Amino acid sequence: MQALKERRHLYPDRFVPAHNLQQSRLPVLQQNMARRRLVLFPLPLQGHQTPMLQLATILYSKGFEISIIHTYFNSPNPANYPHFAFHSLPDNLTESETSTEDLTLLLHKLNRNCAAPFRDRLARVMEDASVACLITDVIWYFTQAVADTLDLSRIVLRTNNPSSFMAFTYLPQFRDKGYLSAQGTQLEEPVPELPPLKVKDIPRNYTRHPELNDAMANMLMETSKASKGLIFNTLQELEGSSLSLVRQHFNIPVFAIGPFQKQVKASSSSLLAEDQSCIPWLNSLPPKSVLYVSFGSIAAIDQTQFNEIAWGLALSIQSFLWVIRPGLVRGLDGSVPLPDGFIEMVMDRSRIVEWAPQEEVLGHPAICGFWTHCGWNSVLESICQGVPMICLPFFGDQMNNARYVTDVWRVGLRFEHDSNRQDIEKGIRRLMVETEGKEMRKRAIILKDQASLCVAKGGSSYQALESLVAHILSF
Ligand code: UDP
């Protein structure tokens, strides 16, 4: 994605001596684990890096020392994490190779290019400190072999949810059954292997290299199975049955310790500058009156769809805050031309920003609904704030997530990519003003309460986190 590419920056290695740590954060449990170091390796995409840094913060609060190894591309800002040691890694990607247009290719190149430098970097960290374990994004599949060579335990973080992870395990089978090339009405057929998914919900990425997709899916499944554990940013109450399936399939310890959003703030890991000007505007508006519209950090649309969305928002007569990220409209890196007459129609009831402080926005009393692409972080952030959703999924796990939002948790409705301005207008009004939307909001509040309870003492995620800490200490 262009905007993220431009913000590629490199921070020097940073090491914080152990004596600078706040001793007060250390729980009783840590008597025998003092100064045990964890090395975390986030994937350099917003939706992956944020949860990995949140996980690092959670584990730091449990008394571990944290080292982050990161690529030059989309490197995190160490100033936001003064207690962590940061180690940068040359990814050998050219500027054009960091485009997220063909995600499969980007992920393949990252794994290929980082293998040798990562091994050296990790070995150097291990020379300097006693490392308890390596925690990487599932997608860094090459790291299992590195961990094996260095005789280090590896745990993986899956930043998407367990139901979509299961769907990924079936990809080669689904391809053989013809699901991935399904067209027209076939897309509405149920997938008997994974209810309640329909064929159109099966994860897929646009790529010019489809042969890489299955190979990568296989590699990340095999290397996940070979790891010492699997962490999910979710909660048992939301995804109990999918978690059971994952446990059966992978046969390694699985820890559902989310939502991270209830335990740590995400904003410090934002790769784009957050435009705070929308907050005073929201402050001036009545409760439950604004639709927040954002399609995350990668999804892109064409100008025709952009115009239909704009006119749908205008015709709905609802207030809205719309994130128009550079790169949202394919082929346009700079500002996106709005349709003629649009601004005049909406100027007294809208704000447009390039990047919002999303969690703060979703938690604002003026927000009534969230029109989202259904990236897993966005869905969880919405659930954590009890905000019902309009789902417009694009790729990867987003269709799976949308199915759960609309059919399982029943806290949202779905748009299709061919929805025109009238469909959009009607959908927005269903969510914002009709009884259907109010019912969704009630169910969303119940989920929000569950999300708060599960991380409180004795809750399911609280207990899973205790188990994770004990598991790491057993290595
Ligand atoms: N986000 C944000 N401001 C925005 C849009 C998105 O801070 O204007 C954050 C959002 O809070 C979430 C992340 O970017 O944490 C997007 O992750 P997600 O998994 O939802 O989608 P992705 O970008 O990976 O498709």
Boltz pocket constraint, residues with backbone or C-beta under 6 A from the ligand:
constraints:
  - pocket:
      binder: B
      contacts: [[A, 46], [A, 47], [A, 48], [A, 50], [A, 266], [A, 270], [A, 294], [A, 295], [A, 296], [A, 297], [A, 298], [A, 299], [A, 323], [A, 354], [A, 355], [A, 356], [A, 357], [A, 358], [A, 359], [A, 374], [A, 375], [A, 376], [A, 377], [A, 378], [A, 379], [A, 381]]
      max_distance: 6.0
